[in-house]
Amino acid sequence: MSTASFALTPHPAAPDGTAVAVTGEIDITNAVDFVKAITERADSRQLVVDFSDLCFVDSAGFAALDDLLARDAITIVIRPGSRLRRAATLMGLPYLDELP
């Protein structure tokens, strides 16, 4: 069984650290680590998270996103044309087309 991985990198459009880009995959093998990484980076502020280049999210990944949204920890960005956009729309995730 392979383990999925993700990477958080500072978003180039937000040099102040208020936004990150996520690449890779979020699934049952790393969803808890993903929530921890976002929570540590967000501190007490809301973090803008760009998922436009994420390759895959399973139900555990969507549950992690739902948890972060419920805590008002993140704002989600998914650009038009992203692989994740249709699934996010079907799941009812609130997202922006670009960084605010």
C-alpha positions as CSV (number, residue, x, y, z in Angstrom):
1,M,0.0,0.0,0.0
2,S,1.4,3.4,-1.0
3,T,1.1,6.4,1.2
4,A,-0.2,9.6,-0.4
5,S,1.7,12.8,0.2
6,F,0.9,16.5,0.0
7,A,3.0,19.6,0.1
8,L,2.2,23.0,1.4
9,T,4.1,25.9,-0.1
10,P,3.8,29.6,0.4
11,H,1.5,31.0,-2.3
12,P,3.5,33.5,-4.5
13,A,0.5,35.9,-4.6
14,A,0.6,36.2,-0.8
15,P,4.1,36.9,0.4
16,D,2.9,37.7,3.9
17,G,2.2,34.0,4.5
18,T,-1.6,34.3,4.6
19,A,-2.0,31.8,1.7
20,V,-0.5,28.4,0.8
21,A,-0.7,26.2,-2.3
22,V,-1.4,22.5,-1.8
23,T,-0.1,19.9,-4.2
24,G,-0.2,16.1,-4.2
25,E,-3.0,14.0,-2.6
26,I,-5.0,14.1,0.6
27,D,-6.5,10.8,1.6
28,I,-7.0,8.5,4.6
29,T,-3.3,8.0,4.9
30,N,-2.5,11.6,5.5
31,A,-5.7,13.6,6.3
32,V,-4.8,13.9,10.0
33,D,-1.3,15.2,9.1
34,F,-2.9,17.6,6.6
35,V,-5.2,19.1,9.2
36,K,-2.3,19.4,11.7
37,A,-0.1,21.1,9.1
38,I,-2.8,23.6,8.2
39,T,-3.7,24.3,11.8
40,E,-0.1,24.9,12.7
41,R,0.4,27.3,9.8
42,A,-2.9,29.1,10.4
43,D,-2.2,30.0,14.0
44,S,-5.1,32.2,15.0
45,R,-5.8,33.6,11.6
46,Q,-7.7,32.2,8.7
47,L,-5.5,30.8,6.1
48,V,-6.3,30.9,2.3
49,V,-5.6,27.5,0.8
50,D,-5.3,27.1,-2.9
51,F,-6.2,23.5,-3.9
52,S,-6.1,24.2,-7.7
53,D,-3.1,21.9,-8.3
54,L,-4.1,19.1,-5.9
55,C,-4.3,15.8,-7.8
56,F,-6.6,13.7,-5.5
57,V,-8.9,14.0,-2.5
58,D,-10.8,11.0,-1.0
59,S,-13.6,11.0,1.5
60,A,-11.2,11.4,4.4
61,G,-9.7,14.4,2.7
62,F,-13.1,16.0,2.2
63,A,-13.9,15.3,5.8
64,A,-10.7,17.1,6.8
65,L,-11.6,20.1,4.6
66,D,-15.1,20.1,6.2
67,D,-13.6,20.1,9.7
68,L,-11.2,23.0,8.8
69,L,-14.1,24.9,7.3
70,A,-16.3,24.3,10.3
71,R,-13.5,25.8,12.5
72,D,-13.3,28.8,10.2
73,A,-9.6,28.0,9.8
74,I,-9.5,28.2,6.0
75,T,-10.8,29.8,2.9
76,I,-10.6,27.5,-0.1
77,V,-9.5,28.6,-3.6
78,I,-10.0,26.3,-6.6
79,R,-9.3,27.9,-9.9
80,P,-11.5,27.1,-13.0
81,G,-10.1,24.1,-14.8
82,S,-8.7,22.4,-11.7
83,R,-9.1,18.7,-11.4
84,L,-10.7,19.1,-8.0
85,R,-13.3,21.8,-8.9
86,R,-16.1,19.4,-10.0
87,A,-15.8,17.2,-7.0
88,A,-15.7,20.2,-4.7
89,T,-18.8,21.6,-6.3
90,L,-20.6,18.2,-6.0
91,M,-19.6,18.1,-2.3
92,G,-20.9,21.6,-1.7
93,L,-17.6,23.0,-0.6
94,P,-17.5,26.8,-0.6
95,Y,-14.6,28.0,-2.7
96,L,-13.3,31.1,-4.4
97,D,-12.0,31.2,-8.0
98,E,-8.9,33.1,-7.0
99,L,-7.1,34.5,-4.0
100,P,-9.0,37.4,-2.3
